[in-house]
Amino acid sequence: MEKPKVSFIPCGVHVEVTDSFGRPFIDYQMLEKAVDSLRKAGLEVYEFKNFVRRKKDAIRAVESSEKEGVDCMIFYAATWLWASEIVGAIRSTSKPILIWTAPISQGWATGGAMVLHGTLDEVGIKHKFVYGFPNDPETLKRIKVYANSAKAINKLKGSTMGLIGGFSMGAFTGRVDEAYWMERFGINVDHVDQCIVIQAAKEIPKEEVVKKYEGLKNLIDNIPPLDEVMDRSIRIYLAMKKIIEQNKFNFTALKCFPELGDYYATACLAQSLLGDEGFVSACIGDLNTALTAYILHLLSGSPIFSPDVQQVRKEEGVVKLTSDGACPLSLAKSVKEVKLSRRGIFGEGAADGICIGLVCNPGTVTLARLCRIRGKYYLHIALGEAYVPPKERLEEELNACGFPYWPHAFIKLEGNPEAFIQNQRSEYTSMAYGNLREELLDLCYLLDIEPILTQ
């Protein structure tokens, strides 16, 4: 995963001043520790070597940080500072801002940091204020979380989302205002017809299909023969890769059926394999699912599962997630044990296709879903623990939805199940491994999205 890049900008007017004991106002060792701690925390750091004392210094610091391509600018209060000299330069950048100082008495830096914090709030500049020592794990965690969210937001800006096909299955919650997306997220939506996928798939040489099939056979024990359905499913995957590369798409949403799935094949295998390669592609042309999953991928650097919320068992606090065919294979405990089979469901892809059968690996997970209420964006966030049901119950659990050979995840929810039900405003949620709640909260703050927490 690419490291977030931050600039470290020391601020203060008392650079050559000593106190009544002859001690310098600035604790230079603390500055060195601060920079060192950021690097040890896994951040790439650009150091602005001069102190920001006046407006011209602040302008140089901001301009050089932008040239370095940082995701976030850290203004470190080393002593008292003139907020009025700094705020104008900060207003000129769109990069997320973080104010930091250590809680030491030397140098009167606490007041400098607080006045800059208050100044930015007063003029409406979003930022985060962190007050803590460089060796404090919680301090470094807060900085890293914010920097990671900043990196995700900077990746969103300028991204191109490929909508292949269009609206499907009456899922109104997947539609978006594309102009609003550009305004709010900086994302451009480009359209490609499904016929392009079919045409590109037909043009794939047979030897490329066979090569991919043999690779899957070496990876997975349970795989159907290379018949027409398997052939077409692989061709869609290879065609999607070409289309993504040709159009420079950063993520996609694909209308899997009726047209593509009825007249050629469904895209479950393609979407699953793309997910394992770090590319997000959502089903049924659902753009809000695609964006939610893309955000989770940018924050985690890992494959994302975007299934249906198939059942909520309130008395157990369990959320059962089931996708109707697609899931990154790497989310299984063992890829060898993944089963590929015919998807086979009447009314959703008459031409059939290959689906993925697995149970997602145990571990802490974050569930998220972008939604709109009266035109305003909200993000539902929930945490849980994925688990694999005991052997004596597993078959029953898989059979319950009617399609035991589809991908499943079983989540012991952290929080109130009734709240989860009311907060979830789509059939789809997106699941990432790890606790990403704080990153998502920072991202919501920076993007003016209202978070809805299940807790």
Sequence and secondary structure as in RCSB ss.txt:
>XXXX:A:sequence
MEKPKVSFIPCGVHVEVTDSFGRPFIDYQMLEKAVDSLRKAGLEVYEFKNFVRRKKDAIRAVESSEKEGVDCMIF
YAATWLWASEIVGAIRSTSKPILIWTAPISQGWATGGAMVLHGTLDEVGIKHKFVYGFPNDPETLKRIKVYANSA
KAINKLKGSTMGLIGGFSMGAFTGRVDEAYWMERFGINVDHVDQCIVIQAAKEIPKEEVVKKYEGLKNLIDNIPP
LDEVMDRSIRIYLAMKKIIEQNKFNFTALKCFPELGDYYATACLAQSLLGDEGFVSACIGDLNTALTAYILHLLS
GSPIFSPDVQQVRKEEGVVKLTSDGACPLSLAKSVKEVKLSRRGIFGEGAADGICIGLVCNPGTVTLARLCRIRG
KYYLHIALGEAYVPPKERLEEELNACGFPYWPHAFIKLEGNPEAFIQNQRSEYTSMAYGNLREELLDLCYLLDIE
PILTQ
>XXXX:A:secstr
    EEEEEEE S TT B TTS BSS HHHHHHHHHHHHHTT EEEE  S B SHHHHHHHHHHHHHTT SEEEE
EESS   HHHHHHHHHT  S EEEEE   SGGGHHHHHHHHHHHHHHTT  EEEEE  TT HHHHHHHHHHHHHH
HHHHHHTT EEEEES   TT GGG   HHHHHHHH  EEEEE HHHHHHHHHTS HHHHHHHHHHHHHH SB   
S HHHHHHHHHHHHHHHHHHHHT SEEEE  TTHHHHHT   HHHHHHHHHTT  EESTT HHHHHHHHHHHHHH
 S  B  EEEEEETTTTEEEEE SS   GGGBS GGG EEEE   TTS TT  EEEE BB  EEEEEEEEEEETT
EEEEEEEEEEEE   HHHHHHHHHTTS TTS EEEEEEES HHHHHHH  SSB EEEES  HHHHHHHHHHHT E
EEE  
